[in-house]
Amino acid sequence: MDLLYTTLRKGNANTFSFTETQQNFEFLCNTSSCNVLAFTTTNELTEPSPIQGWGFHIYVVDLNAPWFPYRVTSNKYPISVLQWDVLGRYLLVGDRNGHVQIFVQKDNLLSEWKALYSVKFPGENIIAAAFFHNGRKLNLQTDKKDQYLYLEKFQKVKFAASVRQFGGVPVEGVLIVSATGMLGAFVIPPESNANIQKMLEPVKLDPVTESLAVTRNYYTTAAISYGKNGFFRVAVGNGDSKSANSSMIQCFRVAIKQREESLEISSTALPSFFLAEGMGKDLKDLRVAHVQWVFSEDADSLIVASNHTGGGCFIEQWELTEESTPIHKLFQSSKNEPFKTLLWVSKSQYMYNSKVIKICTTKLNFLSSSFIYLAMNDNSIHCLQRDSLKRLTCTNIVSIRDPNDHSSKQIRLGIKVGAIDVTHLGHLFVTLDTFGQLYVYRCNFMCQDQLGTPALIVQTVNLLEYCLVTGLDSLDILLTLKTQILENVLERLTENFHRQPPNVQQYYYVNFLTMKIALYRLSISGQQKAHDLSNLLILHSILIAFKSLLRPSDLTSHDKGPAENLAMVLSESVPDVDKVLLNVEAKEFTMERPTLQSLQQLIQWVADLALNILAKLPESRSFMSNKSQGYDISKDSIALNSIRELLVMIRIWGLLNPQCLPVFSRSADNLDILGTLFRLLTKLSLNPNEPDDLLLDECCLLPNQVLIPQLQYVPSRTMIASPLLPHVSLPVMCDYGVENESLKFCPEVPIVEGGLSNDNVIDSVMYLQLGRRPPSLRRCTRCGSCSSVISVAKTAAMKAWEQRWIDKCRCNGFWRLEVA
């Protein structure tokens, strides 16, 4: 494990000698599938001293911008449970007084949160919680990892949902376990995003409760896993020194069913075991500290971490196996079939001379390497192999050397490991200390000497394709990807995608473009390619939005719609746009004048893109001998034909409402810029790789005929996944509230001859100018794009366009509020 970056408190907090670990509460952190970390702390991160702002606070932070923490809530009682749902949409918070809340983003901003639902279990200490499983599970087939077809490589695993309603639809809800052995469950009402944002106060939900065992017992630790048949498996232990069963692990099978308007919980005891039955039978006074299922969807393997009076810990892996038991022949139902029973068997063990504080495991069970991470009382972090529990590496957070400071190591007194977690894909490991400071490590799953080998490229592409298909965030892969294999990964990823069936390509097209943009942004030389792909993504979205507005004039015709008829007419490559209009049905493109007027900024963007492609064409083709690999939008015939389709629509709509036409600064009023653009793009689409000299000459004259507007470029961005990351010394030392200047990247903006430079902030969604310093806007945490917080859409068409990016940016990043 390599320490990638740390995020520390500002001021002199590191030398403060107050030890929070003396208090009787624990710290928690949990990473969502979107690589957003939620964690607890006992002091406000904005205060320079940890004694100020004392309380039980919950913060979230994007792992790509760890210097901007956002407070979710401050609680009256210590937080005992912190859990994300599988989509990273809901954040569940449970405390020691039995209060459970579910938080969501307010106004779809990562920086703003609000409580959506509230459930109370009075007087109960919540020690474990899990959302209901939705029954969707996709695994990578390791024996088919070299296949290129997604349908063969990724197989849907037969997995039942935890709770189903009428018609087999999975139900959203939560199961909780309390310290007194109580089970609780409640259903999350199905609400739309619009209704959620309108809620002002949290909705109080009514839970159902049941006893975990026949009698209520006291437990200090619990773990919940999902079974294939829709049930839960709950493992509990009591590590209290006063308990007679401090070395006993009990397991239960919990089933939840929906009966009309309420839930019904049933719990059945499963085989249990004592630690003395395993490899630690010679150790005295073993007390259970933590139990953890190896995987959340594997109910047969359990990790038990226990401490003993000698000051050390004992880690043991148990597996639930089926064994044959000899019985008397009078009790045998069949002579040929032996009697089988389920037993817990100890498989492997690990010992250390310090007590264990926290334990976590990798979350996907198809990874080539699965690990178990331990946090010890001496601030050491241990990484173990899952099967053998063999230690692979060990590190310590007490002393960390600042790469910019060549003096002695920086010693931070009073620092203790508070919580640990690993990302969903297992490539980043997160440590939280007792002052709320973060330490993020890169986990190297393959040896460094395998760098550049086909095996490493195949593994990386398989994980990226898994994110593409499932929708998981790929940030942790990007942060561990070596720049030496970036081009090979992009080439294989693109090749595999284009070999998919047409329907599969169409379904995942947007996700594929988003992933390629993120990959190209990792290198300094790939910024122009990322910009071209970003323009292609916007172009594709505008084309789909405009086509959705078209209605056929003849409702009885179901063969082809207006968009299909237009594509067929354009396939003849007629260079005159007015002749194309003679072959299309004008009634199919008729729309209301206010709707056309509201589309003007999108129409303007399409015209600006066409001007920039043609104006840059002579320069890009002047170095044909130095052919660069990667994407170039001027060589994409599909993108060029998409612009031609849009220009025809714009031409027709301009006849209906001239105010929707794009605005050009031309040298002569009688120049038909739209007609010229269509004619030049038609010639270019016939041979985009080797345009003729006549076309290049006409493109050279274009800046003299019309002013070329500058397309939107993100002026600068500061993030961990920066192109400058390979060129800075690790670890990157960050402070809360202050962006790290060493990762600030300012891309070179290509200025076209005769172009127009604009310093105003441009809305990346509505493409409106917001001024140089707008008072408030929302900014993406991944790409740095800006958008207005206030909606300006008036028509249904623009409201639908705005809703496309209301949840996340087009790069799949989160919006955060930025106030001037």
N, C-alpha and C positions, 0 to 999 in steps of 0.2 A: 504494500500500500504506500502510495506517495501522497504526501500532504499537498493538496492543490491550493487551498486558500484558507485563511482564517478571517473571521469577522469579530473584532474586539470592540469593547466599549471605549468611548472617548474619555479622556481625562486620566486620572490616577487610580482607576478602579482595580488594576492588576496588583497593586501593592497594598490593597486594603486587607486587613487581617481577619475580618469578620467571616466566620465559616458558617454558611447557611446549612451545611449538611448536618449540623447538630440538631436542627429542627426535625420534628417527626412528620416529614412529608417527603414525597419523591418528585423528581423532575421527569417530564415526559416530552417526547418529540415523535412526530409521525410524518412521513412523506407521502404525498398523494400520487396518483398515477400521472398527474400533470407536473410533477417535480416541484410542487409547492410544499414547503416545510412548515408545519405547525408545531409550536413548542411552547412550553410554560416557563415562566421565570417569576421570581419573587420581587423584582424591582423593575421600574420603568427604564427601558433601554435609552431613553433620551436624557436621563439624569446622569451627571458625571460620577456620582457616588452611589454605590449599591445600597446604602442605607436609606437613600431618599426614594420616595415613591414606593414604599414597601407595600406588598399585597400579592395576590395570586393572579397574575396576568397571563394572557394567551396572545401570542403573536404569530403571524404568518409571514413568510418571506419566500420570494422566488429564488431558487438556487442559482439563477443566472444573474441576479442583481441582489446579492445578499446584504448590501449596505442600506437597503430600504426596508426595514421591518414595519409591519402594519399591525396595530393592536386590534384584536378581535373583541375582547371583553376583559373586564377585571372582575374577579369573583370574590365572594365573601369567605368561602370555605376553600380548603386545598383541593386542587384538581387531582382526580384519581384516574380518569380515563380520557384519552384523546384519540379519536378514530375518524378516518376519512371513509367515504363510500367509494365504490369501485370506479366511479367516474370523476372523483375529485370535486364533486359539486357540493355535497353536504359535509360539514364538519361537526362531529358529535363531541360534546363536552359533558363529562359527568364528574360530580364532586363527592366529597365524603359525607355530605348531608342528604344524599339521595336525589339531588336535582340534576336532571338531564336536559340539555338544550341542544338544538340543532341550528347551526348558523349557516347562512349563505351570503354571497356577495351582494352588497347593496348597490343597485344601479349598475350591476355587472362590472364593478370596479374592485380590483384586488386590494386596494387601499381602504375600502369601506365595507363593513360587515354589519349584519343585523341578525338577531335571534328570530328564527322562523317558527319553531315549535318548542314547546316546553312540556316536560313530563316530570312529575314528582313522585318519589318513593320515600316518604318521610322517615328520617332517621337511618336510612340504609347507606352503607359505604359501598359505592359502586367500584368493583375491582376488575371487571372485564365487560366488554361490549362488542357486538358485531352486527353489521347490517345484514339483512336477508340476502341470500344469494339469488341472482336473477336467472340462473340456469344456463348462462352463456359462458362457454369455456372453449378456447381455441389453443391448440398446442402445436408446436413445431415438431414434425416427425423427423427424428434424428437420422433414421435410415434413408430418408428422402431429402436430406438437406442440400444435395447437389442438384435437385430438380429445379427447373425454372418456373413451372406452373404453380401459382398460388394455391389452387384447389387441391393439388397433390401434396404440396409441402406443408400446408397448414390444414389440419383436420379438426373438425368440431368434435369435442369429446362429449360423450353421453353423460350429462350431469343434470340432475333435477333441481328445480328451483326450491328454495326453502319453504315458501308459502305460495300457494296458487289460489286464484279466485275462479269465478265462473269462466269457462272456456279455456282454462289452463294458463291464463295470463299471470305472470309473476307479480307478487305484491311487494311493495317497498315497505320496509319496517326495520326494527331494531330488536335484538335480544340482549339483555343485560344480566349479569351475575353479581350479586352483592356478597359482602363479607359474612353475612349470616346465613348463607345458603339459600337465598331467595332468587328465583328466576322471574324476570319481568320482560314483557314484550308489548310493543305497540306498533301500529300501522301508520306510515307516513302518507297523508292524503295525496292523491295525484293532482297536482296543481300545475298550471301553465306558468311559464316564466313571467308573463305579463301580470298574472294574479299575484305571484310571489312578490314582485316589486311594489305592488300596491298595498301590501300588508304593512300596517304601522306598528302593531303589537304582536308578540309571539302568540300563536294559537296553542291553547292548552289541550293536550291529548289525554285520553283515558287509557291507562295501561291495564293489562291483565297480569296476575302474579301466580306463581306456583312454587312449591318447595322443590329444591334440587334433589334432595334425598328424602327418605321416609321421615326423618326427623331433621330439624334445622341444626346445623353445625357451624362453627366459626372457621373461616378460611382466610388466609393472608395472600394467596396468589391463585390465579385461575387463567386458563387459556381456552379459546374457542376455535374449533375448526369445522369445516363443512364436509358432510358426507355425500357420496355420489347419489344416494337415494333421496336427498332433500333434507336429511336430518342434520342436527348439530351434534358434535362430540365435545363435551366439556370435561377438562381435567382440572382438578383442584387440589390444593395442598395447604396444610396449616404449619407454618414454620415457627409458631410461637413457642418459646422455650418452656412455657408453663403447660403446654399441651402434651398429653401422652402419645398422641399420634403425629408428632412433629416430623416423622420420617415416612409418612404414609401418603400415597398418591391415589386419589379416587377418580374414577372416570364414569361418565354418564352419557347416555344417549337421549337427546332432547328432540322432540318432534313438535312442530307447531302447525296447526290447521286452522283454517278460517271457517267458522260456523256462522252463517248469515252475516250479522254486523259485528261480531266479536271474534277474538282469537281463542284457541284452546291449546294449552301447553301440557305436554306429558313428558315425564322423565323416567328413564329406566336405568338401573344400575348396571354397569359393565364391570368386567374383571379389574380389580385394583391390585396394588402391590406395595410392598415396603422396600425402602432403600437397602435394608439389610439382606434382601434376597438377591441383590446384584453384586457387582464387583467391589462395592464399598462396604462389605460386611465386616471387614476388620477395622474400619474407622469408627470411632466412638462419638456419640452425641451429634450425629448428622441431623441437620434441620433444613427443611426445604426452604429455599430462598425464591426460586422462580421455576415455573414450568412453561414450556414453549413447544408448540407443535412444530415439527420440522418445516412443514408447509401448511398454509391455511386451508388448502384443499386436499390434504393428506391426513387422514384420521388414524393412521397406523404407526406413526413414528413420533416419539415424544422425547424432548430434551429436558432433563431435570438438573437444575443447578442447586446445589446445597452447600451450606457452610458448616464447619465444625468448630469446636471450642478451641482448637489449636491455632485458629486464626487463618486457616486456609480454606480452600473450596474444593469441591468434588463435582465434576460435570459427567453426566452419564446419559447415554442414548439407549432408550428402550423401544422395542418394536412389538406390536401385537401380532402374534403368530398363531397358527392353528396346528396343534400337535395331537398325536394319537395317544390315548390313555388306555392302558389295559384294564378291563373290567371282567367280572365273572360272566361265564357263558349264559347264566340264567337271565342276565340283564341285557344281553346283546340282542338287538332287533334283527341283525343279519350277521351270519358268520363271515361273510366276505368283506363286509364294511366295518372297519374299526371305529370305535367311539372317539370322536374328535372334540376337543375343547379349545377355547381361546385362552392364551396365556401371554403375559408380558415377559419378554426375555431381554436381558441386558446384553447389548451388542458391543459397546465401546465406552471408554472412559478417559477422562483428562483431569489432572490434578495440578493445583497451583497453590503457592504459599500465601495468598492473600484472598480475602473474601470477595465474592462476586457481587456486583451491584446491579448490572443490567445484562440482558441477553437478547439477541435478535438473530434472525436467519434470513437468507435470500428468499424472495417471494414467488419466483417462478420455478417450477420443478422440472422444466425441460432444458435448463441451462447446462452447458457442458461441464461447468464446475459450480457446485453449490457449497456455500460456506456458512459457518456459524461464528458470530462475533460475540465476544465477551468483554465487558467493562469491569475492571477490578477496583478494589478499594485503594490500591496504590497508584491509581491513575493510569495504569497500563491497559492497552487494548490488544486483545488476542484474536487472531483469525484462525479458525480450525476448519479442516476438511469435514464435510458432513458425515461421511460413512465411518471413517476411522478416528475422527476427532484428533487427528495429528495437527500439531501447531505448524502453521505456515509462516506466520510473521507476528511480530509484536512491536508495538510502538507506545509512546508515552506523550501526554499533552503537557506535562509540567514544564518542560523546557523546550522552547521553539526558537530557532535562530532566524532573525530577520535577515533576508538576503542582502538588504542594503546597509546592514550594520555589521561590520566585520569585527566588532568587539566581542566580549563574552556573551554567552547566551542570556536571554531575558528570563529571569526567574519570576514567576507570579505566585505570590504567597496566598494561601487559602483557597487555591483553585482545586476543585474536585470534579470528576466526571459526573454529570447529572443524568444524561440519557444518551442512547445511541439508536440509530436506525440506518437502514440501507434502502436505496431507491428500488423501484419495481424491477428494473432490468439488472440490478445488482452491480452497476458500474461505479456508483458513488456511495461512499460510506460517510455518515454524518455523526458527529459527536457534539453534544451540548454540555457545557460545564455549568457550575452552580451560579455563575454570574450572568448567564444568558448568552455566552459567547459561543460561536460556532467554529468547528474545525471540519473541513470537508476533505476527504481522501479519495484519490483515484484507485480503484481496485483493478490490478492487472491480472486478467484471467489467463493470458497466454504469456509465455516467456518472451523476453525482449529479443532473444536470438531468432525468434520466429517472425520478426518484423518483415513484412513484405512478402511472406510466403502465401501461396494460394489458400491455405487453410485459414489464415487470419482474415483474408479478404472475404472468403465465403462466409465465415462466421459473422463478420460485421454486416455484410449485406443481408444475411438471414434475419438478424435482429432488427435492422432498419425496415425490412419488408414486413416483419411482424408488427412493428409500430404502425406501418402504413395501413395494414389490414385491420388491426384492432383499434387504432386511434390512440394508442399510448403515446406519451410524449417521449421524444428521443434525445432530450438534452443531455442525459448522462452518457449516452453513446458518443455524442458529438464532442463532449469534453474529454473523452479518453481516446478519441480517434487520432492516430498519428498522421501528420501532414504528408508523410512520404507515401502513404497508400491512398490518399484522398482521391486522386485521379482514377486509380484502379477501381476503387469502390464506386465512384460515380459512373464509370463506364459499365461495370457489371450490373449495377442497379438499373441503369437506363436500358441496357440490352435485355434484361429479364422482363422489364415492364412492357417493352414493345413486342415481346413474344407471347404475351397474354392474349386470350380471346378478346374481340372488340368490346363485348359487353362488360368484361372485367376492367379493361382499360378505361372505359367511360365512367364506371362507378368510382374508381379510385384515382381519377385523373387529377383532381384538385389536391388530394393528399400527396400525390406523387410530385406535383409541382412545388408544393410547400416544402417537402423534404429536400428536393434538389436545391432550392433557394437557400435553405439553412446550411447545406453542405458547402455550397460555393462561397457563402459568407465566412467560412472558416479560414480562407486563404486570402491574402492581399491581392493576388493576381486574379482571383475569381469574382471580384466585385462587379465588374461590367457584365459578366455572365449572369450573376445573381440579379442584377438590375433588369436585364432582358427577360429573364424568367418571371420576374415580378410583374413586368409589363404584360407578359403573356397571360399570367394569371388574371390580371385585371381585365384584359381584353376578353378572355374566355367568360368571365363573370358578366361583363356588359353584354356580350353576344347572347348569352343565355337569358339575361333579364329582358333584352329587347325582343327576342323571339317569343318569350312568354306573353308579351303584350299583343301579339298578332292573333287575329281571329279569322277563320275561313269565312268567305262570303257565302259559300254554298254549304249549308250544314249537312246535306245529304252525301257529300263527298267525304269518304273516310280513307281514301288511298293516300293522299299527300296533303300536307298543310301548306301555309304560305312560306314557311322557312324552307321546306323541302323543294317547293317549286322554284324559289329564288336560287337555291344552290344548283339546281339542274340547269337553270338559264345561265348562270355564271360559269358553268363548266365548259361552255363554248368559247370562253376567253374573248369576248367582244370588248375592244378597248374603249368604246364610246359609251359612257354611262347613260346618255339619253336614249340610245338604241336599246339598251337593256330594259329601260322603263316601258318600251313598247311591247315587251314580251312577258310582262308580269301583270297580274290583276291588281289595279290600284285600290279596289274596294277592300282587299285583304289587308292593306296597310293603313286603313283609315283609323284615326284616333281623335280623341277630344283635344281641343287646342290647349287647355290648361295642362293636360298631361304632357303634351309635346314641349310646352314651355318649361316644365319642371325638369325635363331631361337634358336641358341645354348644356349643363356643365359636363355631363358624361359624353355628350356628342362632341363638345369641345376637346375633351381628352383624346377621343379617337382620332380627330383631325390632327391634333398636335403629335400624336404617336406616329401617324403616317408621314407627317412632315419631317420628323426627326429620323425615321428610318431611311427615307430617300436622301436627306441632306448628308447623312453620314456614310452613304453607300460608296461614293468615290474614294473616301479615305480608307474605308475598311477593305476595299478591293485593290488598293494600291500596293498592298503588301501580300499579294497572293502567294509569294514564295515562302513566307513565314506563316504557314497555316497553323492557327492555334486550335487546340482541342477544346471541346465544350460547346455550349449552346450559343447561337447567334440568331436573333429574331429575324434578321434580314434574309437568312437562309432557310427559314421555316415556311414552306409553301402553305401549310395549313393556317398559320397565323396571318400570312398575307391574304389568303382568300377570305379569312374571317373579317379582315379590315375591308375588303371589297364588298362583302355582304352588308356590312354596317354603312358603308358609304352610299350604297343604293338605297337603303332605308332612310338615311339622312336626306338624300336627294328628294325622295317622295314626300317625307314629312316637311321639308322646306317649302314645298308647293302648298301644303295645307296650312302651315304656320311659319312664315319666314323668320319669326323671332327665335325659333329654336335652332337656326343654322349657326354653325361655328363662326367666330369673328376672326378675320385675318387682317393683318397690316400689310397691304400689297402695294406694289410700286405703281400699278395702274388699276383704275376702277373696273375696266372691262375684262380683267383676267378672271377666268373661271378656275378657281383653285381646286374645288371639289372634282371637277372634270379632269383637271391635270393630274391630281393625285390618283384617281381611279385608272387613268390611262397608263401612268408610270408603274403603278403596282401590278396591273395586268401584265405588262411586259416583264416585270421582275419575277412574277409567279411562274412564268413559263420556264425560266432557267435561273433560279435564285443563286446557284453556286457560281455560275460564270455568266454574268450579265454582259451584253454587248457594249461596245464603245459608245454607240449612239445614245443608249440609255444612260450611261455614266455621264456623258456630256450634258444631257438634259438635267440630270440631278445636280451637276455643278452649277448650272444657271439658276436653280431653284432658290437659293438664298438671296439672289439679286431681285427675284420677283416677289417674294413674300418674306416677312420676318419670321424666323424659326423660333418658336417659344421653347424655353428650357423645361424639360420634363422634371417631375418632382424627384429629388434625391434627398435621402435622409442626411442632413448636414453632418452630424456626428452621433456616435453612440458609444456608451460605456457599459460593458457587460463582461461576464466571465468568458462566454463563448466569443471572444474577440479574435480577429485575425492576428493581433499582437500577442496573444497568450503564449505561442511557442517561442517568442523572442524575449520574454521577461523571466526573471529568476523566480523560482518557486521556493517556498509558498508565497502567494500573493497576500500581502498584509492589508486587510481592509478594516475600516472603522464604520460603525453605525452612523448613518446620516451623512456620510461623505463619500462621493464617488471616487473610485481609484483612478487617478489620472494616468497611471502607466498603462491602463487598458482602454483609454479613450482613443477611438479610431475615427479619423476624418477621411472619408473616401474622396478621391480626386474626382471632381465633377468635370466631365468633358464638355467643353464649350464649343458649340458648333459655330462655324463662320457665319456671321450675320445673326447669331442667336441673341436671345434676350435673357439676361440674368435677373433673378428676382430673389430678394432676401426675405420676403414675407413667408410666414408659416402657412402651409397649404394643408387643408383637411384631406387626409388620406382616404376618407370614405366618400365624402360629398364633393371633393375637389373644388373647394371654395377657398379663397384667400382669407385668412383669419387675422392678418396684420403681423407686424414684426414681434410684438409682445402681447399676445392675448392674455387677458386676466386669468383665465382658467381654461384648461383643456385636459383631455385624457391622452396619456402617452403609453405606447406599447413597451412592455418590459423586455421584449426580445429584440425587436428591430428598431425601436426608437421612433416609429411613426406617430403622428399626432392626429387628433380628431377632436371636434367640438363636443363639449358635454351636452350642450343644448341642441335638441332636435329642431331642424329647420325644414323637414319634409312636410309638404302640404298635401300632395296627391298620393293616391294609393300606390302608384308605381314607385315613387321615391321612398315611401314608407317601407315597402317591401325590400327595396335596395338597402335601406339603412338597417333593416332587421338582419341582413346577411352578416353584418359585422358588429352587431350589438353585443354579442357575448364575448367574442375574441377578435383580435386583429387578423388580417388575412394571412399573416405568418404563423398563426395559431398561438400567438403570445397573449398575455393578459393586459388589460387596460388598467392603468393607475391614474389617480387624480393628481394633476400638477397645477399648483397655484403660483402665479407670478409674485 
